Amino acid sequence: MTRIAIYDTTLRDGSQGEGVNFSLQDKLLITQRLDELGIDYIEGGYPLSNPKDEAFFRAIRDLDLDHARVAAFGMTRRRDMAAEDDPGMKALVGAGSPVITVVGKSWDLHAREVLGVSLEENLRMIADSVAFLGAAPHGPEIVYDAEHFFDGYRKNPDYALDTIRHAAEAGAAWIVLCDTNGGTLPEQIAEAIDAVRQVTSVPLGIHTHNDGDLAVANTLAAIRRGATQVQGTINGIGERCGNVDLCSAIANLSLKYEGYELLRSGSLTHLTEVSRYVYELANLNFRNGQPFVGASAFAHKGGMHVHGIRKVVHSYEHIDPSVVGNERRVLVSELSGRSNIAEKLAEHGLQHDSELMARVLARVQDLENEGYQFEAAEASFVLLVEKEAGRYQNWFERLHYHVSVEARDGGDPITEATVKLRVGETIEHTVSEGDGPVNALDGALRKALESHFPKLREMSLVDYKVRVINARAGTAARVRVVIESRDKDSVWGTVGVSENVIEASWLALVDAFDHKLSKDARQSASDHPEGKLASASSRG
């Protein structure tokens, strides 16, 4: 088995992505999670660039990492300055990390035009920096990142290879070849690596960017040509179009090829969990179509596809989703056949009711014709099934709601919502102010219901999306509102459609509360089987 070292640069290269900003606490939490996954190297940042990265290297000393080695990142010494006098070199040594990654120029264009140095001085900068850092106290492992290597190799192969020789002879433990501009093709990656292997025996790594949408393909090409380290980021976040997505690279190397050993044994099942954890801390939306770990990676919508997987699961899936910690999803839409509905009903113990299946399918098709979509609103679909099956429990009766917005000169608008409900024999009439109509309605609903259903306090709204369905109708167009909610153990989506955006929001919001109450009731019945009979009789 060939060990492939995984080098994660989410905290440094990933943080350069648009809209990404990690706090110090975020960086420490992600470091712990990556260590648990079995990542070999975690690049923490550039200790000279900002106080946060400097603080990270102080704080990381108190973390008890079980496997990963933390790397400090920096550039070669400045021109015409001894390495021991260079502030960047001193900061790298001062970080005290067991690994130091230093980046140097491999493209003669960058040496001359960007750094403004002679080609000979650039070679000295590389060699001096690697040698100085390698001689630092406690013997740090030196990773040399050859920036723009593949562009440099295409333009001036002899010089690009000369930079590699200087880094290797100065004592680099790894030489990582970087496709910094992300425009190289897989066959060009393979050709260049073959050439590098002729001039050095130092282990090679690959660092690709995704500007040509080829980062994963280029990474795999490099590994197949003998590279044994992969640098990338979780979810592929990073500058411009991002870095190689480690989730895809790891899954492909683990599952599609034989003879490679990655991560820790058994940790691949946590890949989806780690992907979504990083999305959450980065405050980014999940990429549903992301291979292996995305919510849609194993989602089936076409009736023919669902019919196939009900007979042979791998007929429409390239791997078992559970291997990477993901799950199969069957979507419901106007494209659905009976197989989709049958699969969804089976999840609720209703798989043998053909009449119900027909009613649900007809209802879904009618609603989607009105503008509803249930792919991102499975909670609303579950409620639809419960109603069609006669199992729906009406937790509260909606009597009236009212929303008003008052705008004052020179001040922020004030939104107020009033809600009137019947809960059992009790009438609740509540009012709440909010930052907008949905926030105000949510507050009023909570005031009305939380005294009756205390577990609603666990629930929060995490996303709100509005889409105009028939734009040609102008201001009279229908809108579709999708609300995403969560509690301590799950996330669910609900949908509402109306010509009035507040009404559409109200419908989706009520479904969200309904789903939470029904889910808690099912959980309570499961935890206390003696309560099932009473719950069933209360529904009549």
Backbone torsions as a table, in degrees:
resi	resn	phi	psi	omega
1	MET	NA	135.4	176.6
2	THR	-97.1	123.6	179.5
3	ARG	-78.9	123.7	174.9
4	ILE	-102.9	115.7	179.8
5	ALA	-78.6	132.1	178.0
6	ILE	-103.6	120.9	-176.9
7	TYR	-113.0	112.2	-176.5
8	ASP	-96.8	127.6	178.1
9	THR	-120.5	29.4	177.5
10	THR	-56.9	-41.2	-173.9
11	LEU	-75.0	-16.6	179.9
12	ARG	-116.0	-67.4	179.6
13	ASP	-66.7	-38.9	-179.8
14	GLY	-64.6	-35.2	-178.0
15	SER	-70.6	-10.4	176.5
16	GLN	-83.1	-3.1	177.0
17	GLY	-70.5	149.7	-179.2
18	GLU	-61.6	130.0	177.5
19	GLY	82.5	3.6	-178.6
20	VAL	-102.8	128.1	177.9
21	ASN	-151.9	107.7	-179.7
22	PHE	-92.6	136.1	170.0
23	SER	-78.0	169.4	176.8
24	LEU	-59.1	-43.0	179.8
25	GLN	-64.3	-38.9	176.1
26	ASP	-57.6	-45.5	-176.9
27	LYS	-64.2	-39.2	179.0
28	LEU	-69.0	-40.1	179.2
29	LEU	-66.0	-42.0	178.8
30	ILE	-65.7	-39.1	177.6
31	THR	-57.7	-45.2	179.4
32	GLN	-62.4	-42.5	-178.2
33	ARG	-67.9	-38.5	178.3
34	LEU	-67.0	-37.1	177.1
35	ASP	-62.7	-42.2	178.6
36	GLU	-63.7	-33.4	178.7
37	LEU	-69.5	-26.0	-179.1
38	GLY	104.4	17.9	174.8
39	ILE	-62.8	138.2	-174.1
40	ASP	-82.1	-41.1	-178.6
41	TYR	-130.1	137.8	177.7
42	ILE	-126.9	114.8	-179.5
43	GLU	-84.1	119.4	-172.7
44	GLY	-88.5	-20.1	-178.7
45	GLY	138.2	-171.2	-178.3
46	TYR	-108.4	106.2	-170.7
47	PRO	-61.7	-17.8	-179.9
48	LEU	-91.7	-12.4	-168.5
49	SER	-78.7	-34.3	-176.8
50	ASN	-161.5	158.0	-178.3
51	PRO	-60.8	-31.5	-178.3
52	LYS	-64.2	-44.7	179.4
53	ASP	-67.0	-37.2	176.9
54	GLU	-62.3	-41.8	178.7
55	ALA	-67.2	-33.4	179.2
56	PHE	-58.8	-45.4	-176.9
57	PHE	-70.4	-22.5	171.8
58	ARG	-75.7	-45.4	-175.5
59	ALA	-69.8	-31.4	-174.5
60	ILE	-66.7	-20.6	179.6
61	ARG	-66.5	-22.4	-179.6
62	ASP	-91.7	-5.4	177.6
63	LEU	-85.7	135.2	-179.6
64	ASP	-93.7	81.8	179.8
65	LEU	-77.5	137.3	-173.9
66	ASP	-89.8	-27.3	-172.3
67	HIS	-137.3	-48.6	-170.7
68	ALA	-68.8	150.6	172.8
69	ARG	-110.3	131.1	-176.5
70	VAL	-88.1	137.5	-178.9
71	ALA	-116.4	137.7	169.4
72	ALA	-95.8	141.6	-174.7
73	PHE	-114.3	139.8	175.6
74	GLY	-162.7	-179.4	-177.7
75	MET	-104.9	165.4	176.3
76	THR	-61.5	164.2	-178.7
77	ARG	-57.6	159.8	176.6
78	ARG	-70.9	158.5	179.4
79	ARG	-65.8	147.1	175.9
80	ASP	56.9	32.6	177.6
81	MET	-139.8	136.4	177.3
82	ALA	-66.2	144.3	-177.8
83	ALA	-57.9	-38.7	-177.2
84	GLU	-69.7	-16.0	178.7
85	ASP	-98.7	-8.9	-173.9
86	ASP	-77.2	128.4	-179.1
87	PRO	-60.5	-36.0	179.2
88	GLY	-65.8	-41.6	177.5
89	MET	-63.1	-42.5	179.6
90	LYS	-63.3	-39.6	-179.7
91	ALA	-65.4	-38.4	178.8
92	LEU	-64.2	-44.5	178.2
93	VAL	-66.1	-40.2	-178.3
94	GLY	-66.9	-21.8	178.6
95	ALA	-63.0	-26.6	176.7
96	GLY	68.9	20.6	-178.8
97	SER	-80.8	151.8	-179.3
98	PRO	-71.3	-15.2	179.6
99	VAL	-130.5	138.2	173.3
100	ILE	-124.7	128.2	177.0
101	THR	-109.1	124.4	-179.6
102	VAL	-120.7	134.1	-177.0
103	VAL	-106.9	136.3	178.7
104	GLY	-134.5	168.6	-174.5
105	LYS	-89.6	129.8	177.6
106	SER	-107.8	-13.6	-176.3
107	TRP	-99.1	124.7	-178.0
108	ASP	-59.8	-30.6	176.2
109	LEU	-57.6	-44.6	-178.3
110	HIS	-69.3	-38.6	179.1
111	ALA	-61.5	-48.6	-176.1
112	ARG	-75.1	-50.1	-167.9
113	GLU	-91.2	-30.8	-177.4
114	VAL	-94.4	-53.2	178.2
115	LEU	-78.0	-27.6	-178.8
116	GLY	72.5	36.6	-179.7
117	VAL	-123.3	163.7	174.3
118	SER	-72.1	159.7	178.6
119	LEU	-62.8	-33.5	179.7
120	GLU	-69.5	-41.1	179.1
121	GLU	-65.2	-37.0	177.9
122	ASN	-61.3	-40.6	177.7
123	LEU	-63.8	-40.8	178.7
124	ARG	-65.9	-39.1	178.9
125	MET	-59.6	-41.9	179.3
126	ILE	-64.2	-52.7	-175.8
127	ALA	-64.7	-45.2	-179.0
128	ASP	-60.9	-42.1	-176.3
129	SER	-66.9	-46.6	-179.3
130	VAL	-63.8	-44.1	-178.6
131	ALA	-65.0	-43.4	-179.3
132	PHE	-63.7	-47.1	-178.0
133	LEU	-66.8	-36.6	179.8
134	GLY	-67.7	-22.4	180.0
135	ALA	-91.5	3.5	-178.1
136	ALA	-65.2	158.3	178.5
137	PRO	-56.1	148.8	178.8
138	HIS	70.2	8.2	171.6
139	GLY	52.9	63.0	179.7
140	PRO	-64.1	150.3	175.1
141	GLU	-78.8	127.8	-174.6
142	ILE	-103.1	122.0	174.0
143	VAL	-105.8	122.9	177.5
144	TYR	-102.2	117.7	176.9
145	ASP	-94.5	114.8	-179.7
146	ALA	-87.1	92.8	-175.4
147	GLU	-67.2	142.1	179.1
148	HIS	54.8	31.2	-174.8
149	PHE	-60.8	-46.0	-172.6
150	PHE	-70.5	-35.6	173.3
151	ASP	-65.4	-43.3	179.1
152	GLY	-63.2	-39.7	-179.3
153	TYR	-64.7	-39.0	179.7
154	ARG	-66.7	-36.0	-175.3
155	LYS	-85.5	-39.5	-176.8
156	ASN	-149.1	79.2	-173.2
157	PRO	-60.4	-37.7	-177.9
158	ASP	-62.6	-43.8	-178.9
159	TYR	-69.6	-41.4	179.4
160	ALA	-58.7	-42.8	179.0
161	LEU	-68.8	-31.0	178.4
162	ASP	-65.3	-37.1	177.6
163	THR	-64.0	-35.4	178.4
164	ILE	-66.6	-43.7	178.8
165	ARG	-58.7	-43.6	-178.1
166	HIS	-64.5	-40.0	177.9
167	ALA	-66.6	-41.0	-179.2
168	ALA	-66.5	-45.7	-177.9
169	GLU	-68.0	-23.6	178.8
170	ALA	-81.4	-7.9	173.4
171	GLY	112.3	16.0	178.2
172	ALA	-62.2	135.3	177.7
173	ALA	-81.2	-28.9	177.5
174	TRP	-135.3	146.0	168.4
175	ILE	-121.7	118.8	-175.8
176	VAL	-109.2	124.3	-177.3
177	LEU	-92.3	124.3	-170.9
178	CYS	-109.4	129.2	168.7
179	ASP	-96.1	75.0	-168.4
180	THR	-64.2	-37.5	180.0
181	ASN	-86.1	-8.7	174.6
182	GLY	68.6	24.0	-176.6
183	GLY	-111.4	8.7	-176.7
184	THR	-84.3	149.8	178.5
185	LEU	-96.2	156.0	-176.9
186	PRO	-55.8	-40.6	-178.9
187	GLU	-68.0	-29.5	176.2
188	GLN	-71.9	-36.4	174.5
189	ILE	-58.9	-48.6	-177.1
190	ALA	-61.8	-44.5	-179.2
191	GLU	-61.9	-44.4	-178.0
192	ALA	-66.4	-40.5	-179.7
193	ILE	-66.1	-37.8	175.2
194	ASP	-57.5	-40.1	-179.8
195	ALA	-68.8	-40.1	-179.9
196	VAL	-64.4	-39.2	-178.5
197	ARG	-66.0	-16.9	176.6
198	GLN	-79.3	-18.5	-174.4
199	VAL	-111.7	-8.6	178.7
200	THR	-153.9	149.7	175.3
201	SER	-103.9	2.5	177.5
202	VAL	-63.9	137.8	179.4
203	PRO	-56.2	141.8	-175.4
204	LEU	-107.6	149.2	172.8
205	GLY	-125.8	169.9	-179.2
206	ILE	-131.8	136.1	-178.9
207	HIS	-133.8	107.6	-174.8
208	THR	-118.7	148.0	171.6
209	HIS	-108.3	164.8	-165.3
210	ASN	-109.6	26.7	-175.3
211	ASP	-65.1	-24.9	175.2
212	GLY	-103.3	12.4	-177.1
213	ASP	58.1	34.0	-176.9
214	LEU	-126.5	14.3	-173.6
215	ALA	-60.6	-43.5	179.7
216	VAL	-68.2	-45.6	179.7
217	ALA	-60.0	-41.9	179.6
218	ASN	-66.6	-37.5	177.5
219	THR	-64.1	-45.6	179.2
220	LEU	-63.9	-38.5	177.9
221	ALA	-61.2	-40.2	179.8
222	ALA	-66.2	-43.0	179.4
223	ILE	-64.0	-40.8	179.9
224	ARG	-66.3	-19.9	178.4
225	ARG	-96.7	4.6	172.1
226	GLY	116.4	-4.0	174.5
227	ALA	-66.3	146.7	-176.8
228	THR	-129.1	13.3	171.6
229	GLN	-134.0	137.1	176.4
230	VAL	-116.6	122.2	173.1
231	GLN	-102.3	135.6	179.2
232	GLY	-174.3	-169.2	-178.6
233	THR	-130.0	152.7	173.5
234	ILE	-65.5	129.1	-179.4
235	ASN	69.6	6.3	175.8
236	GLY	72.8	16.2	-179.2
237	ILE	-68.3	150.8	179.4
238	GLY	159.1	-176.1	-176.3
239	GLU	-57.4	143.4	177.5
240	ARG	55.7	-111.6	-178.9
241	CYS	-89.9	3.1	174.8
242	GLY	96.2	175.9	177.4
243	ASN	-95.4	179.6	172.7
244	VAL	-62.2	137.9	177.7
245	ASP	-79.0	111.6	-179.5
246	LEU	-61.7	-29.0	179.1
247	CYS	-60.1	-45.3	179.4
248	SER	-72.8	-42.0	-179.2
249	ALA	-62.4	-44.9	-179.8
250	ILE	-64.5	-45.3	-178.2
251	ALA	-64.1	-43.2	179.6
252	ASN	-63.9	-45.2	-179.2
253	LEU	-66.7	-33.7	-178.3
254	SER	-77.9	-36.1	-168.7
255	LEU	-108.6	-22.7	-173.7
256	LYS	-101.6	-16.2	-179.5
257	TYR	-123.6	152.4	172.4
258	GLU	-101.4	150.7	173.0
259	GLY	97.5	2.3	178.7
260	TYR	-113.1	141.0	178.0
261	GLU	-116.9	125.7	-178.5
262	LEU	-135.3	156.5	173.9
263	LEU	54.2	-151.9	175.1
264	ARG	-104.0	155.7	177.0
265	SER	-60.7	126.1	176.6
266	GLY	86.8	-5.2	-174.5
267	SER	-83.6	-11.0	-179.1
268	LEU	-60.1	-27.2	180.0
269	THR	-68.0	-10.7	178.1
270	HIS	-97.9	6.0	-174.5
271	LEU	-63.0	-45.7	179.6
272	THR	-63.8	-41.2	179.0
273	GLU	-59.7	-44.9	-179.8
274	VAL	-67.6	-40.1	177.6
275	SER	-55.8	-48.9	-176.1
276	ARG	-73.2	-28.9	176.0
277	TYR	-63.4	-44.1	179.6
278	VAL	-67.0	-40.5	175.7
279	TYR	-56.1	-44.2	-177.6
280	GLU	-63.3	-48.4	-177.7
281	LEU	-69.2	-29.6	177.2
282	ALA	-80.8	-5.7	-178.5
283	ASN	58.3	42.4	178.3
284	LEU	-113.3	149.9	175.0
285	ASN	-71.8	143.0	175.2
286	PHE	-59.6	145.4	174.1
287	ARG	-96.0	99.5	-171.2
288	ASN	-58.2	-36.4	-177.7
289	GLY	-86.6	12.9	179.9
290	GLN	-66.2	127.8	-179.4
291	PRO	-58.0	147.0	175.5
292	PHE	70.6	-51.5	-170.4
293	VAL	-110.5	-7.5	-178.8
294	GLY	-71.7	155.5	180.0
295	ALA	-63.5	-25.6	-179.2
296	SER	-97.6	1.3	-174.6
297	ALA	-60.9	-29.5	179.4
298	PHE	-130.7	37.7	179.5
299	ALA	-98.4	133.9	-175.5
300	HIS	-120.5	125.7	-175.6
301	LYS	-115.8	-44.2	-179.2
302	GLY	-66.0	137.1	-177.7
303	GLY	-59.1	-37.4	-179.7
304	MET	-64.2	-38.2	179.4
305	HIS	-64.8	-46.5	-178.4
306	VAL	-65.5	-39.4	176.6
307	HIS	-57.7	-39.8	-179.6
308	GLY	-67.9	-46.8	-176.2
309	ILE	-71.0	-23.2	176.3
310	ARG	-68.3	-25.5	178.5
311	LYS	-92.2	-47.6	-179.6
312	VAL	-139.8	108.3	-170.3
313	VAL	-60.7	-35.3	-176.6
314	HIS	-82.4	5.3	178.0
315	SER	-67.9	-25.2	177.6
316	TYR	-132.9	24.1	176.5
317	GLU	-139.0	131.7	-176.3
318	HIS	-81.2	-20.9	173.1
319	ILE	-144.4	166.2	170.9
320	ASP	-73.6	118.9	-176.4
321	PRO	-57.5	-28.9	-177.5
322	SER	-67.2	-19.9	-179.3
323	VAL	-62.7	-32.0	178.3
324	VAL	-107.7	15.7	176.2
325	GLY	79.5	14.6	179.2
326	ASN	-100.0	-175.9	-178.8
327	GLU	-143.6	154.4	176.2
328	ARG	-77.6	138.5	176.3
329	ARG	-130.0	136.9	173.5
330	VAL	-107.3	121.5	-176.6
331	LEU	-92.4	152.8	-179.3
332	VAL	-119.1	127.6	179.4
333	SER	-159.0	-175.3	178.7
334	GLU	-68.5	-14.1	175.9
335	LEU	-83.0	-7.9	-174.3
336	SER	-66.1	141.0	168.5
337	GLY	-100.3	-173.9	179.8
338	ARG	-63.1	-27.8	-179.1
339	SER	-64.7	-40.8	178.5
340	ASN	-60.9	-47.6	-178.6
341	ILE	-64.6	-42.2	179.8
342	ALA	-60.2	-41.4	-179.8
343	GLU	-64.6	-43.6	179.9
344	LYS	-67.5	-40.0	179.1
345	LEU	-65.8	-33.3	179.9
346	ALA	-63.2	-30.6	178.5
347	GLU	-65.1	-18.7	-178.0
348	HIS	-116.4	20.1	175.7
349	GLY	70.8	26.5	-176.3
350	LEU	-123.2	28.0	-170.4
351	GLN	-71.5	-15.5	-174.4
352	HIS	-103.5	12.4	-177.1
353	ASP	-103.2	92.1	-176.1
354	SER	-69.2	-33.9	178.5
355	GLU	-66.4	-42.4	176.9
356	LEU	-62.4	-40.6	179.6
357	MET	-57.7	-44.6	-179.7
358	ALA	-65.8	-41.0	179.9
359	ARG	-64.9	-43.8	-179.3
360	VAL	-63.8	-45.3	-179.9
361	LEU	-60.8	-43.8	179.4
362	ALA	-63.9	-41.3	-179.4
363	ARG	-66.1	-41.0	178.7
364	VAL	-62.4	-45.0	-178.6
365	GLN	-65.0	-38.6	176.9
366	ASP	-63.5	-46.2	-177.7
367	LEU	-66.6	-39.0	179.1
368	GLU	-67.9	-28.9	174.4
369	ASN	-65.6	-26.9	177.3
370	GLU	-84.0	-10.3	178.9
371	GLY	120.0	-4.1	178.5
372	TYR	-71.2	150.8	168.8
373	GLN	-140.0	137.3	-174.1
374	PHE	-111.1	0.0	-179.1
375	GLU	-58.9	-42.1	-179.1
376	ALA	-101.5	13.3	-175.2
377	ALA	-138.2	55.1	-176.3
378	GLU	-65.3	-28.4	178.4
379	ALA	-62.8	-39.6	176.9
380	SER	-65.6	-36.5	176.9
381	PHE	-65.4	-41.2	178.8
382	VAL	-60.9	-42.1	177.7
383	LEU	-63.8	-38.1	176.8
384	LEU	-60.4	-45.4	179.0
385	VAL	-61.7	-44.2	179.7
386	GLU	-58.9	-40.7	-179.9
387	LYS	-68.1	-44.7	-179.7
388	GLU	-66.2	-29.9	-179.5
389	ALA	-86.3	-3.8	-178.5
390	GLY	73.1	21.9	-178.6
391	ARG	-108.9	3.2	-176.3
392	TYR	-71.7	131.4	174.7
393	GLN	-103.0	122.8	-179.2
394	ASN	-84.3	98.9	-174.1
395	TRP	-72.8	-31.6	177.9
396	PHE	-153.1	154.2	-179.8
397	GLU	-106.6	127.0	-179.4
398	ARG	-83.0	120.4	-179.1
399	LEU	-102.8	-38.9	-173.7
400	HIS	-170.3	144.8	167.3
401	TYR	-142.5	154.9	-178.6
402	HIS	-147.3	136.8	178.3
403	VAL	-127.3	132.6	176.6
404	SER	-130.3	145.0	177.3
405	VAL	-124.9	123.4	-179.7
406	GLU	-115.0	122.1	179.3
407	ALA	-106.4	126.8	179.6
408	ARG	-113.1	143.1	179.4
409	ASP	-58.2	128.2	176.7
410	GLY	78.5	1.1	-179.3
411	GLY	-127.8	168.1	177.8
412	ASP	-75.2	147.7	176.3
413	PRO	-61.4	145.2	176.9
414	ILE	-110.0	122.7	-180.0
415	THR	-108.0	133.3	-179.1
416	GLU	-133.1	134.7	178.4
417	ALA	-122.1	137.1	175.2
418	THR	-118.1	132.8	-178.0
419	VAL	-128.3	136.1	175.9
420	LYS	-124.8	122.0	-176.2
421	LEU	-132.2	159.2	168.6
422	ARG	-115.2	121.9	176.4
423	VAL	-116.1	106.3	-172.8
424	GLY	63.6	-120.4	178.6
425	GLU	-99.4	4.3	-174.0
426	THR	-102.1	134.3	173.3
427	ILE	-96.0	126.3	177.3
428	GLU	-112.9	126.7	-179.8
429	HIS	-129.1	105.9	-170.3
430	THR	-128.2	159.1	178.8
431	VAL	-136.0	146.6	-179.6
432	SER	-150.9	142.2	170.8
433	GLU	-93.1	154.2	179.6
434	GLY	-153.5	175.6	179.2
435	ASP	-74.1	-13.3	178.5
436	GLY	-170.1	178.4	-176.9
437	PRO	-56.7	-43.9	-176.8
438	VAL	-68.4	-43.2	179.0
439	ASN	-62.7	-40.1	178.8
440	ALA	-68.1	-42.8	177.4
441	LEU	-63.3	-41.5	177.9
442	ASP	-59.5	-44.7	179.4
443	GLY	-63.7	-41.0	-180.0
444	ALA	-68.0	-40.6	176.9
445	LEU	-60.9	-43.2	180.0
446	ARG	-62.3	-44.2	179.0
447	LYS	-59.2	-37.6	-177.8
448	ALA	-74.5	-31.1	-168.6
449	LEU	-108.4	-26.0	-170.2
450	GLU	-65.4	-29.2	177.5
451	SER	-68.6	-27.2	178.1
452	HIS	-87.9	-33.5	-175.6
453	PHE	-131.8	81.1	-173.3
454	PRO	-58.6	-26.5	-176.7
455	LYS	-69.9	-9.7	174.6
456	LEU	-63.0	-19.8	178.1
457	ARG	-64.6	-20.4	177.9
458	GLU	-74.3	-18.7	-170.1
459	MET	-90.4	141.3	174.8
460	SER	-143.5	153.9	175.2
461	LEU	-89.0	130.3	-175.5
462	VAL	-115.8	-16.0	178.6
463	ASP	-156.1	151.6	-177.7
464	TYR	-145.8	122.0	-178.1
465	LYS	-127.9	139.1	177.2
466	VAL	-123.5	135.0	176.3
467	ARG	-136.1	132.8	174.6
468	VAL	-77.9	129.2	-174.2
469	ILE	-88.1	-54.6	-179.1
470	ASN	-113.6	81.7	-171.4
471	ALA	-60.2	-27.1	-177.0
472	ARG	-65.1	-17.2	179.2
473	ALA	-79.1	0.0	177.7
474	GLY	63.4	-135.3	-176.6
475	THR	-70.3	-11.0	176.9
476	ALA	-95.2	10.6	-177.1
477	ALA	-68.1	151.5	172.7
478	ARG	-74.5	148.1	175.4
479	VAL	-125.2	148.0	175.7
480	ARG	-112.6	126.9	178.2
481	VAL	-111.3	128.4	174.2
482	VAL	-117.3	126.0	179.0
483	ILE	-114.1	133.5	175.2
484	GLU	-107.8	129.4	-178.6
485	SER	-124.8	163.0	178.0
486	ARG	-150.9	157.5	168.2
487	ASP	-131.1	-159.0	-172.3
488	LYS	-69.9	-17.2	-176.0
489	ASP	-132.7	2.4	179.9
490	SER	-160.1	164.7	177.0
491	VAL	-126.4	139.6	-179.8
492	TRP	-144.7	154.3	-179.9
493	GLY	-116.6	146.1	177.3
494	THR	-135.3	158.7	-173.0
495	VAL	-136.2	147.5	172.9
496	GLY	-141.8	146.2	-179.0
497	VAL	-132.5	136.1	177.9
498	SER	-167.6	164.3	170.0
499	GLU	-72.5	-17.4	-178.2
500	ASN	-106.7	120.0	-174.7
501	VAL	-64.3	-30.8	178.6
502	ILE	-71.4	-39.8	177.1
503	GLU	-64.6	-42.3	177.5
504	ALA	-61.1	-40.2	178.3
505	SER	-65.9	-41.8	179.1
506	TRP	-60.4	-44.2	-180.0
507	LEU	-62.3	-44.5	179.5
508	ALA	-67.4	-36.8	-179.3
509	LEU	-66.9	-44.7	179.0
510	VAL	-62.2	-41.8	176.5
511	ASP	-59.8	-38.0	-179.7
512	ALA	-63.1	-43.3	177.9
513	PHE	-67.5	-42.8	179.0
514	ASP	-57.6	-45.2	-177.9
515	HIS	-63.6	-43.6	179.5
516	LYS	-59.7	-45.0	-178.7
517	LEU	-66.0	-41.6	179.2
518	SER	-66.8	-40.5	179.5
519	LYS	-63.0	-43.5	179.4
520	ASP	-65.1	-36.7	178.5
521	ALA	-65.2	-42.1	178.2
522	ARG	-64.3	-41.1	179.2
523	GLN	-64.3	-40.9	179.3
524	SER	-64.2	-40.9	178.9
525	ALA	-66.1	-35.7	178.7
526	SER	-68.4	-39.0	180.0
527	ASP	-73.1	-28.6	-177.3
528	HIS	-128.9	81.4	-174.6
529	PRO	-53.7	-28.8	-179.4
530	GLU	-66.3	-17.0	-179.7
531	GLY	-85.4	-9.9	-176.6
532	LYS	-64.0	-44.0	-176.5
533	LEU	-64.3	-42.3	179.5
534	ALA	-65.1	-39.8	179.7
535	SER	-64.4	-41.7	179.7
536	ALA	-64.6	-42.4	-178.6
537	SER	-68.0	-31.3	180.0
538	SER	-68.7	-23.2	177.6
539	ARG	-83.5	-9.6	177.1
540	GLY	77.8	NA	NA
